[in-house]
Amino acid sequence: MAAPIMNRRARLASRTAAWIALLAPCPAWAWSYDVYLSFGAPCPADRTALRVEHESVEVDCGRTRADRAECSVVARYTVRNPTAAPVAVTLPTPVGGALRARGAALTDALVVAPGESVVVELRDRQARSMEGGRSWVLTRPRSTLEVLHPLLTERLDEVQRVSIDYARAGACREASWAAAGSTNLVTHLPRAWAPTAGWEQRGLCRTHDAGMTCTQVEEVPESRSVSMSLDRTRSGFVRPGGVALGLGAATPHGPRARLGYEFGLGRRVLASASIEADFAGNVVLTPAVGVGFGLWRIDSWRDLWKPAALIPWVGVPVGVAPDRRAGVRAQLTLAWMFGGLDVATDYWPLDGRVDVSVMLRAGI
């Protein structure tokens, strides 16, 4: 008998741990659609005495759509011959791209006169389907709605991510340039896309009508590449939410219960519709709109005692019973993960009555 009892206990412990892991508010799992696009400086077919003094690279991802990542690159390299004799070097042309030079002949090989500099221009383009790389990523609640209804919204929050990697001239291996100088990388992002949070280049970006432009300058010779990552959510403007339950009391009517549904508009605006009833026979329907303000960052179950958000609401309560009337509601919600406290004040112009209700709330 001991073995079956131990097996039951093990199954119970594993199920309990699974439920705890499922209910843990942060971090949460979400789908990520990752696309990797890589570009690089042309590498000589053989070691050469030519130096790349500067790389100016412009990556335009303005044609990237929800289902397809597409970026084109225009790179210009200032190549100098520091020797006293002409130097010729063979440069491979990228598949689907083009390579040309200004100030020198570039047929079978690039020829640079003694002590002179030329500009080599590279044009290339890459495109990938956004559905190509589906993977799980860790996310934290990024909207007030995810604090109120984590079991629904965190599982539905899908992220599209495009990672761009540019290999500098100094990344060429055995067949390489004699030296490589600074790199200037400018990336144009389309509207609705933004640099991935946490990347250092986030502060080097500026917004404009067409989207965003990010500029990175890399002067460290040991750095072999320059990277940029951009993402957007697939959830859309209207974000599905969940059911909200409330239980408490209202003055002067006594115990009151609430059943409602809440959904998000963007990341901070909330909308809800609820029905409330009390033992005095009052039935009230209330549409409301609120704005969420984050208070404490919830990183693990140890932070659950901290209120995560404060939400002021404005609503229009409509009395259904015992009589029909309309009023104005001001409500304040103090939200923890999964639950919170609602304090609402209803003013009824018909007779100047003021109702105040306090309820404990729970999101599903």
Kinemage of the C-alpha trace (Angstrom):
@kinemage 1
@onewidth
@group {chain A} dominant
@subgroup {mainchain}
@vectorlist {calphas} color= white
{ca met a 1} P 0.000 0.000 0.000
{ca ala a 2} L 2.888 2.356 0.618
{ca ala a 3} L 3.839 2.578 -3.051
{ca pro a 4} L 0.355 3.583 -4.330
{ca ile a 5} L 0.061 6.163 -1.538
{ca met a 6} L 3.443 7.609 -2.441
{ca asn a 7} L 2.459 7.647 -6.130
{ca arg a 8} L -0.739 9.529 -5.312
{ca arg a 9} L 1.211 11.989 -3.212
{ca ala a 10} L 3.748 12.491 -5.999
{ca arg a 11} L 0.979 13.077 -8.533
{ca leu a 12} L -0.722 15.513 -6.155
{ca ala a 13} L 2.547 17.383 -5.579
{ca ser a 14} L 3.296 17.569 -9.309
{ca arg a 15} L -0.218 18.836 -10.073
{ca thr a 16} L 0.031 21.398 -7.294
{ca ala a 17} L 3.383 22.611 -8.626
{ca ala a 18} L 1.932 22.786 -12.141
{ca trp a 19} L -0.978 24.916 -10.958
{ca ile a 20} L 1.352 27.199 -9.034
{ca ala a 21} L 3.513 27.593 -12.145
{ca leu a 22} L 0.412 28.308 -14.216
{ca leu a 23} L -0.875 30.927 -11.800
{ca ala a 24} L 2.527 32.601 -11.296
{ca pro a 25} L 1.961 36.071 -12.711
{ca cys a 26} L 5.483 36.761 -13.987
{ca pro a 27} L 7.235 35.921 -16.080
{ca ala a 28} L 4.673 34.492 -18.515
{ca trp a 29} L 4.957 32.692 -21.788
{ca ala a 30} L 3.907 34.211 -25.096
{ca trp a 31} L 4.397 33.424 -28.746
{ca ser a 32} L 7.214 35.177 -30.575
{ca tyr a 33} L 7.612 35.182 -34.350
{ca asp a 34} L 11.338 35.720 -34.901
{ca val a 35} L 12.934 36.656 -38.198
{ca tyr a 36} L 16.705 37.058 -38.571
{ca leu a 37} L 18.179 39.167 -41.364
{ca ser a 38} L 21.966 39.323 -41.740
{ca phe a 39} L 24.079 41.589 -43.922
{ca gly a 40} L 27.808 41.979 -44.109
{ca ala a 41} L 30.691 43.880 -45.643
{ca pro a 42} L 32.297 42.248 -48.711
{ca cys a 43} L 35.373 40.234 -47.827
{ca pro a 44} L 38.382 40.087 -50.197
{ca ala a 45} L 39.120 36.789 -51.886
{ca asp a 46} L 42.700 37.061 -50.579
{ca arg a 47} L 44.469 39.036 -47.878
{ca thr a 48} L 45.118 42.581 -49.077
{ca ala a 49} L 46.985 45.700 -48.021
{ca leu a 50} L 43.877 47.850 -48.565
{ca arg a 51} L 42.244 49.415 -45.549
{ca val a 52} L 38.536 50.104 -44.943
{ca glu a 53} L 38.649 53.465 -43.194
{ca his a 54} L 34.916 53.887 -42.710
{ca glu a 55} L 31.661 51.975 -43.262
{ca ser a 56} L 28.418 53.895 -43.778
{ca val a 57} L 25.470 51.504 -43.796
{ca glu a 58} L 21.796 52.350 -44.234
{ca val a 59} L 19.199 49.622 -43.663
{ca asp a 60} L 15.640 50.433 -44.727
{ca cys a 61} L 12.957 48.123 -43.304
{ca gly a 62} L 10.076 50.413 -44.286
{ca arg a 63} L 8.428 47.683 -46.360
{ca thr a 64} L 8.150 45.300 -43.416
{ca arg a 65} L 4.551 44.170 -42.939
{ca ala a 66} L 2.687 42.044 -40.440
{ca asp a 67} L 3.327 38.896 -42.504
{ca arg a 68} L 6.695 39.660 -44.085
{ca ala a 69} L 9.973 41.252 -43.014
{ca glu a 70} L 11.789 43.036 -45.825
{ca cys a 71} L 14.904 45.164 -45.514
{ca ser a 72} L 17.189 46.683 -48.122
{ca val a 73} L 20.747 47.839 -47.458
{ca val a 74} L 22.949 50.461 -49.060
{ca ala a 75} L 26.493 50.350 -47.711
{ca arg a 76} L 29.404 52.569 -48.710
{ca tyr a 77} L 33.000 51.710 -47.825
{ca thr a 78} L 35.903 54.143 -47.958
{ca val a 79} L 38.802 51.958 -49.107
{ca arg a 80} L 42.364 53.357 -49.011
{ca asn a 81} L 45.619 52.088 -50.441
{ca pro a 82} L 48.420 53.074 -48.002
{ca thr a 83} L 51.175 51.543 -50.146
{ca ala a 84} L 53.320 53.051 -52.924
{ca ala a 85} L 52.071 50.627 -55.585
{ca pro a 86} L 48.664 49.881 -57.100
{ca val a 87} L 46.724 47.180 -55.255
{ca ala a 88} L 44.100 44.944 -56.843
{ca val a 89} L 41.606 42.885 -54.863
{ca thr a 90} L 38.756 40.587 -55.894
{ca leu a 91} L 35.453 41.270 -54.111
{ca pro a 92} L 32.588 38.759 -54.341
{ca thr a 93} L 29.217 40.181 -55.403
{ca pro a 94} L 26.356 39.138 -53.065
{ca val a 95} L 23.667 36.877 -54.545
{ca gly a 96} L 20.840 39.125 -55.664
{ca gly a 97} L 22.844 42.235 -54.825
{ca ala a 98} L 25.126 44.646 -56.624
{ca leu a 99} L 28.641 45.964 -56.014
{ca arg a 100} L 30.218 48.984 -57.679
{ca ala a 101} L 33.006 51.498 -57.058
{ca arg a 102} L 33.391 55.239 -57.464
{ca gly a 103} L 36.827 56.522 -58.416
{ca ala a 104} L 38.193 53.146 -59.495
{ca ala a 105} L 37.550 50.335 -61.919
{ca leu a 106} L 35.595 47.370 -60.591
{ca thr a 107} L 35.279 44.640 -63.193
{ca asp a 108} L 37.008 41.429 -62.217
{ca ala a 109} L 38.867 43.178 -59.402
{ca leu a 110} L 39.010 46.462 -57.540
{ca val a 111} L 42.172 48.413 -58.369
{ca val a 112} L 43.224 51.289 -56.096
{ca ala a 113} L 46.068 53.623 -57.024
{ca pro a 114} L 48.957 54.293 -54.586
{ca gly a 115} L 47.956 56.556 -51.688
{ca glu a 116} L 44.403 56.965 -53.079
{ca ser a 117} L 40.963 56.248 -51.614
{ca val a 118} L 37.858 54.960 -53.396
{ca val a 119} L 34.255 54.405 -52.344
{ca val a 120} L 32.797 50.945 -52.840
{ca glu a 121} L 28.999 50.738 -52.762
{ca leu a 122} L 27.056 47.607 -51.883
{ca arg a 123} L 23.321 47.162 -52.475
{ca asp a 124} L 21.443 44.165 -51.162
{ca arg a 125} L 17.956 43.132 -50.060
{ca gln a 126} L 16.548 40.363 -47.882
{ca ala a 127} L 12.982 39.256 -47.153
{ca arg a 128} L 11.578 36.605 -44.814
{ca ser a 129} L 8.109 35.386 -43.905
{ca met a 130} L 7.078 36.370 -40.373
{ca glu a 131} L 5.624 32.911 -39.805
{ca gly a 132} L 8.989 31.217 -40.323
{ca gly a 133} L 10.343 31.112 -36.770
{ca arg a 134} L 7.733 30.562 -34.083
{ca ser a 135} L 9.072 30.214 -30.553
{ca trp a 136} L 8.210 30.821 -26.929
{ca val a 137} L 9.539 33.918 -25.162
{ca leu a 138} L 9.282 35.180 -21.607
{ca thr a 139} L 7.234 38.322 -21.116
{ca arg a 140} L 6.064 40.402 -18.204
{ca pro a 141} L 2.678 42.144 -17.970
{ca arg a 142} L 2.917 45.226 -20.199
{ca ser a 143} L -0.630 46.507 -19.808
{ca thr a 144} L -3.065 47.099 -16.963
{ca leu a 145} L -5.405 44.535 -18.458
{ca glu a 146} L -2.759 41.841 -18.053
{ca val a 147} L -2.615 42.662 -14.358
{ca leu a 148} L -6.384 42.249 -14.013
{ca his a 149} L -6.833 39.183 -16.239
{ca pro a 150} L -3.448 37.460 -16.634
{ca leu a 151} L -4.708 34.003 -17.552
{ca leu a 152} L -6.383 35.350 -20.685
{ca thr a 153} L -4.268 38.186 -21.957
{ca glu a 154} L -0.751 36.878 -21.356
{ca arg a 155} L -1.451 33.750 -23.408
{ca leu a 156} L -2.864 35.844 -26.265
{ca asp a 157} L -0.059 38.391 -26.462
{ca glu a 158} L 1.961 37.452 -29.529
{ca val a 159} L 5.116 39.316 -30.443
{ca gln a 160} L 6.684 39.755 -33.860
{ca arg a 161} L 10.408 40.382 -33.764
{ca val a 162} L 12.924 41.182 -36.489
{ca ser a 163} L 16.615 40.875 -35.598
{ca ile a 164} L 19.104 42.568 -37.899
{ca asp a 165} L 22.812 41.774 -37.746
{ca tyr a 166} L 25.448 43.595 -39.791
{ca ala a 167} L 28.922 42.004 -39.955
{ca arg a 168} L 31.594 44.732 -40.133
{ca ala a 169} L 34.606 44.671 -42.436
{ca gly a 170} L 36.718 43.641 -39.466
{ca ala a 171} L 34.715 40.407 -39.257
{ca cys a 172} L 36.387 39.023 -42.390
{ca arg a 173} L 38.509 36.038 -41.437
{ca glu a 174} L 41.755 34.901 -43.070
{ca ala a 175} L 41.039 36.652 -46.389
{ca ser a 176} L 40.586 40.098 -44.952
{ca trp a 177} L 41.285 43.765 -45.188
{ca ala a 178} L 44.499 45.090 -43.673
{ca ala a 179} L 42.466 47.174 -41.211
{ca ala a 180} L 38.886 48.319 -40.596
{ca gly a 181} L 37.761 51.644 -39.168
{ca ser a 182} L 34.506 52.941 -37.700
{ca thr a 183} L 31.010 51.842 -38.706
{ca asn a 184} L 27.936 54.015 -38.916
{ca leu a 185} L 24.656 52.051 -39.083
{ca val a 186} L 21.328 53.793 -39.723
{ca thr a 187} L 18.161 51.691 -39.526
{ca his a 188} L 14.768 52.909 -40.739
{ca leu a 189} L 11.824 51.257 -38.982
{ca pro a 190} L 8.223 51.294 -40.221
{ca arg a 191} L 5.315 52.634 -38.214
{ca ala a 192} L 4.006 50.381 -35.412
{ca trp a 193} L 7.497 48.886 -34.941
{ca ala a 194} L 9.985 49.956 -32.286
{ca pro a 195} L 13.416 48.907 -30.975
{ca thr a 196} L 13.190 45.988 -28.578
{ca ala a 197} L 13.035 47.203 -25.002
{ca gly a 198} L 16.381 47.034 -23.233
{ca trp a 199} L 18.617 47.563 -26.246
{ca glu a 200} L 21.251 50.252 -25.761
{ca gln a 201} L 20.458 51.953 -29.053
{ca arg a 202} L 16.932 52.779 -27.890
{ca gly a 203} L 18.016 56.294 -26.913
{ca leu a 204} L 19.584 56.837 -30.342
{ca cys a 205} L 16.248 56.646 -32.160
{ca arg a 206} L 13.991 59.470 -33.290
{ca thr a 207} L 10.408 59.268 -34.488
{ca his a 208} L 9.000 60.928 -37.585
{ca asp a 209} L 5.923 60.697 -39.795
{ca ala a 210} L 7.120 57.600 -41.661
{ca gly a 211} L 8.178 55.676 -38.540
{ca met a 212} L 11.481 55.728 -36.656
{ca thr a 213} L 15.167 56.092 -37.516
{ca cys a 214} L 17.908 54.664 -35.294
{ca thr a 215} L 21.599 55.536 -35.618
{ca gln a 216} L 24.438 53.453 -34.180
{ca val a 217} L 28.147 54.293 -34.324
{ca glu a 218} L 30.700 51.575 -33.629
{ca glu a 219} L 34.364 52.572 -33.421
{ca val a 220} L 35.801 49.671 -31.431
{ca pro a 221} L 37.956 47.566 -33.790
{ca glu a 222} L 37.305 44.395 -31.796
{ca ser a 223} L 33.559 44.664 -32.338
{ca arg a 224} L 32.730 42.351 -35.230
{ca ser a 225} L 29.086 43.272 -35.784
{ca val a 226} L 26.353 45.809 -35.098
{ca ser a 227} L 22.890 44.549 -34.203
{ca met a 228} L 19.381 45.958 -34.050
{ca ser a 229} L 16.176 44.289 -32.921
{ca leu a 230} L 12.658 45.626 -33.466
{ca asp a 231} L 9.286 44.234 -32.506
{ca arg a 232} L 5.547 44.793 -32.413
{ca thr a 233} L 2.646 42.986 -30.756
{ca arg a 234} L 0.121 41.070 -32.820
{ca ser a 235} L -2.651 41.601 -30.294
{ca gly a 236} L -4.060 44.656 -32.046
{ca phe a 237} L -5.656 47.734 -30.547
{ca val a 238} L -8.622 45.930 -28.978
{ca arg a 239} L -7.253 43.411 -26.487
{ca pro a 240} L -9.492 40.613 -25.184
{ca gly a 241} L -9.934 40.673 -21.447
{ca gly a 242} L -12.046 38.647 -19.068
{ca val a 243} L -14.812 38.440 -16.522
{ca ala a 244} L -14.644 40.586 -13.382
{ca leu a 245} L -16.475 39.591 -10.206
{ca gly a 246} L -17.200 41.937 -7.318
{ca leu a 247} L -18.617 41.425 -3.839
{ca gly a 248} L -19.124 44.086 -1.194
{ca ala a 249} L -21.676 46.593 0.045
{ca ala a 250} L -23.252 49.886 -0.984
{ca thr a 251} L -24.751 52.655 1.121
{ca pro a 252} L -27.574 52.853 1.862
{ca his a 253} L -28.603 49.511 0.312
{ca gly a 254} L -26.379 46.927 1.987
{ca pro a 255} L -24.636 43.924 0.387
{ca arg a 256} L -24.067 44.173 -3.370
{ca ala a 257} L -22.575 41.909 -6.049
{ca arg a 258} L -21.206 42.733 -9.502
{ca leu a 259} L -20.661 40.715 -12.675
{ca gly a 260} L -18.832 42.390 -15.551
{ca tyr a 261} L -16.568 42.002 -18.553
{ca glu a 262} L -13.461 44.120 -19.152
{ca phe a 263} L -11.348 44.531 -22.284
{ca gly a 264} L -8.449 46.749 -23.310
{ca leu a 265} L -8.001 49.534 -25.823
{ca gly a 266} L -4.267 49.677 -26.395
{ca arg a 267} L -2.058 49.114 -23.360
{ca arg a 268} L -3.524 51.534 -20.808
{ca val a 269} L -7.177 52.231 -21.609
{ca leu a 270} L -9.818 49.853 -20.292
{ca ala a 271} L -13.505 49.509 -21.086
{ca ser a 272} L -16.074 47.513 -19.138
{ca ala a 273} L -19.739 46.631 -18.916
{ca ser a 274} L -21.210 45.332 -15.663
{ca ile a 275} L -24.453 44.484 -13.900
{ca glu a 276} L -24.905 44.983 -10.150
{ca ala a 277} L -27.634 43.924 -7.763
{ca asp a 278} L -28.295 44.222 -4.030
{ca phe a 279} L -30.777 42.889 -1.476
{ca ala a 280} L -32.807 46.106 -1.699
{ca gly a 281} L -33.895 45.180 -5.227
{ca asn a 282} L -31.633 47.634 -7.086
{ca val a 283} L -30.314 46.441 -10.445
{ca val a 284} L -27.812 48.687 -12.242
{ca leu a 285} L -26.144 48.334 -15.640
{ca thr a 286} L -22.896 50.335 -16.005
{ca pro a 287} L -20.648 50.892 -19.029
{ca ala a 288} L -17.357 52.512 -17.977
{ca val a 289} L -13.966 53.581 -19.288
{ca gly a 290} L -10.754 53.650 -17.249
{ca val a 291} L -7.051 54.453 -17.573
{ca gly a 292} L -4.452 52.302 -15.843
{ca phe a 293} L -1.376 53.635 -14.059
{ca gly a 294} L 1.346 51.236 -12.963
{ca leu a 295} L 2.405 51.338 -9.308
{ca trp a 296} L 4.806 48.468 -8.511
{ca arg a 297} L 6.564 46.092 -10.873
{ca ile a 298} L 5.470 42.510 -10.237
{ca asp a 299} L 8.365 40.167 -11.026
{ca ser a 300} L 7.448 37.052 -9.045
{ca trp a 301} L 4.984 35.649 -6.538
{ca arg a 302} L 7.001 37.304 -3.758
{ca asp a 303} L 5.753 40.687 -5.018
{ca leu a 304} L 2.058 39.796 -4.906
{ca trp a 305} L 1.491 41.879 -1.775
{ca lys a 306} L 2.254 45.039 -3.765
{ca pro a 307} L -0.591 46.769 -5.634
{ca ala a 308} L 0.322 46.639 -9.328
{ca ala a 309} L -1.946 49.336 -10.769
{ca leu a 310} L -4.303 52.197 -9.986
{ca ile a 311} L -7.269 52.658 -12.338
{ca pro a 312} L -9.643 55.642 -12.278
{ca trp a 313} L -12.936 54.985 -14.088
{ca val a 314} L -15.767 57.131 -15.401
{ca gly a 315} L -19.089 55.439 -16.107
{ca val a 316} L -22.787 55.902 -16.735
{ca pro a 317} L -24.880 53.754 -14.351
{ca val a 318} L -28.343 52.973 -15.684
{ca gly a 319} L -30.937 51.874 -13.147
{ca val a 320} L -33.119 48.996 -14.353
{ca ala a 321} L -35.002 48.246 -11.126
{ca pro a 322} L -36.915 49.298 -9.101
{ca asp a 323} L -37.166 52.361 -11.397
{ca arg a 324} L -35.405 53.523 -14.549
{ca arg a 325} L -32.855 56.267 -14.133
{ca ala a 326} L -29.389 57.301 -15.341
{ca gly a 327} L -26.491 58.725 -13.386
{ca val a 328} L -22.759 59.376 -13.310
{ca arg a 329} L -20.160 57.094 -11.759
{ca ala a 330} L -16.633 57.844 -10.536
{ca gln a 331} L -14.740 54.721 -9.565
{ca leu a 332} L -11.237 53.954 -8.354
{ca thr a 333} L -9.673 50.492 -8.573
{ca leu a 334} L -6.579 49.440 -6.665
{ca ala a 335} L -5.399 46.282 -8.432
{ca trp a 336} L -3.196 43.431 -7.305
{ca met a 337} L -2.545 40.415 -9.511
{ca phe a 338} L -5.859 38.581 -9.979
{ca gly a 339} L -7.771 40.827 -7.599
{ca gly a 340} L -8.265 44.262 -6.165
{ca leu a 341} L -10.511 46.772 -4.453
{ca asp a 342} L -13.197 48.885 -6.171
{ca val a 343} L -14.585 52.073 -4.634
{ca ala a 344} L -17.400 53.678 -6.653
{ca thr a 345} L -19.580 56.738 -6.175
{ca asp a 346} L -22.835 57.043 -8.157
{ca tyr a 347} L -24.736 60.292 -8.453
{ca trp a 348} L -28.394 60.154 -9.555
{ca pro a 349} L -29.659 63.546 -10.812
{ca leu a 350} L -33.290 62.387 -10.689
{ca asp a 351} L -33.473 62.787 -6.922
{ca gly a 352} L -29.946 63.942 -6.026
{ca arg a 353} L -29.123 60.600 -4.389
{ca val a 354} L -25.521 59.487 -3.916
{ca asp a 355} L -24.604 55.813 -3.600
{ca val a 356} L -21.163 54.706 -2.431
{ca ser a 357} L -20.062 51.097 -2.896
{ca val a 358} L -16.929 49.244 -1.802
{ca met a 359} L -16.220 45.834 -3.330
{ca leu a 360} L -13.503 43.251 -3.437
{ca arg a 361} L -12.874 42.248 -7.048
{ca ala a 362} L -11.415 39.237 -8.807
{ca gly a 363} L -10.466 38.875 -12.474
{ca ile a 364} L -10.803 35.632 -14.386
